[in-house]
Amino acid sequence: MASRKGSEGNNNTPLNLNVLVEKLAIVAKSLGVIALRFSPVHRKTETDKIYFLEDLGFDKNGIANILGTTTPTVNARLWERHSTGKKGKKKGKKKYGKDKK
């Protein structure tokens, strides 16, 4: 049976997905730090940095790792961000019929 080239790497070293994932995590963290540093808008607060990194697609653990904080802190800030948009909306039954002006 023929082996698939690329699924095993070269003949000397087998492909180790764990090593690849670790290296990609380092690259992703580096890109997050570069994006924060060279962004045209300077983000002063940790909360602003958390929002920025989330908008770039980083997960909570990645954001915490980049900023040197804990995942629960990041989770709390993101919860605040997503819950603030819900304030002020009226809940209740809609009235049917014509609106009076």
Wavefront OBJ file of the C-alpha trace (Angstrom):
o trace
v 0.000 0.000 0.000
v 1.424 3.379 -0.999
v 1.882 5.999 1.694
v 0.494 9.471 1.172
v 3.166 12.067 0.803
v 2.538 14.928 3.188
v 0.593 12.957 5.771
v 3.814 11.656 7.306
v 6.228 14.475 6.543
v 9.587 13.283 5.254
v 10.985 9.821 5.952
v 13.190 10.976 8.841
v 10.596 12.754 11.017
v 6.929 11.897 11.315
v 4.424 14.735 11.338
v 3.658 15.693 14.907
v 0.465 17.734 15.054
v 1.021 18.783 18.671
v 4.309 20.466 17.772
v 2.677 22.161 14.794
v -0.210 23.443 16.928
v 2.215 24.807 19.544
v 4.209 26.654 16.898
v 1.075 28.091 15.311
v -0.078 29.299 18.740
v 3.224 31.168 19.122
v 2.782 32.764 15.694
v -0.807 33.765 16.521
v 0.254 35.313 19.837
v 3.023 37.222 18.076
v 0.598 38.563 15.489
v -1.763 39.713 18.241
v 1.037 41.609 19.980
v 2.139 43.179 16.684
v -1.440 44.187 15.861
v -1.829 45.880 19.253
v 1.491 47.687 18.976
v 1.165 48.948 15.409
v -2.552 49.655 15.333
v -3.324 53.210 14.174
v -5.569 53.670 17.223
v -3.731 53.504 20.540
v -5.702 51.419 23.022
v -4.874 52.469 26.562
v -7.135 50.315 28.698
v -7.021 46.569 29.016
v -10.719 46.431 28.168
v -10.118 48.194 24.833
v -7.308 45.757 24.068
v -9.573 42.802 24.890
v -12.276 44.117 22.549
v -9.714 44.704 19.782
v -8.270 41.198 20.032
v -11.743 39.662 20.088
v -12.610 41.580 16.932
v -9.482 40.074 15.328
v -10.838 36.615 16.113
v -8.794 35.599 19.145
v -10.513 33.366 21.687
v -10.664 34.122 25.412
v -7.638 31.994 26.272
v -5.575 33.558 23.500
v -6.500 37.081 24.598
v -5.592 36.312 28.204
v -2.285 34.842 27.095
v -1.392 37.861 24.940
v -2.303 40.418 27.618
v -0.864 38.461 30.551
v -4.151 38.291 32.401
v -6.556 35.519 33.335
v -9.275 33.971 31.234
v -12.006 34.842 33.814
v -11.004 38.517 33.548
v -11.285 38.419 29.766
v -14.564 36.537 30.027
v -15.991 39.188 32.385
v -15.007 42.072 30.083
v -16.478 40.342 27.047
v -19.663 39.558 28.961
v -19.958 43.260 29.859
v -19.483 44.200 26.214
v -22.111 41.833 24.911
v -24.628 42.538 27.666
v -24.524 46.348 27.360
v -26.138 46.253 23.924
v -29.207 44.600 25.402
v -29.998 47.371 27.878
v -32.771 49.752 27.004
v -34.676 47.465 24.718
v -38.346 47.229 25.523
v -39.745 43.814 26.106
v -43.387 42.981 25.878
v -46.137 42.316 23.439
v -46.314 44.307 20.266
v -49.525 46.142 19.642
v -51.321 45.200 16.495
v -53.129 47.733 14.432
v -52.388 51.254 13.388
v -50.122 53.497 15.443
v -51.606 56.800 16.541
v -49.599 59.901 15.688
l 1 2 3 4 5 6 7 8 9 10 11 12 13 14 15 16 17 18 19 20 21 22 23 24 25 26 27 28 29 30 31 32 33 34 35 36 37 38 39 40 41 42 43 44 45 46 47 48 49 50 51 52 53 54 55 56 57 58 59 60 61 62 63 64 65 66 67 68 69 70 71 72 73 74 75 76 77 78 79 80 81 82 83 84 85 86 87 88 89 90 91 92 93 94 95 96 97 98 99 100 101
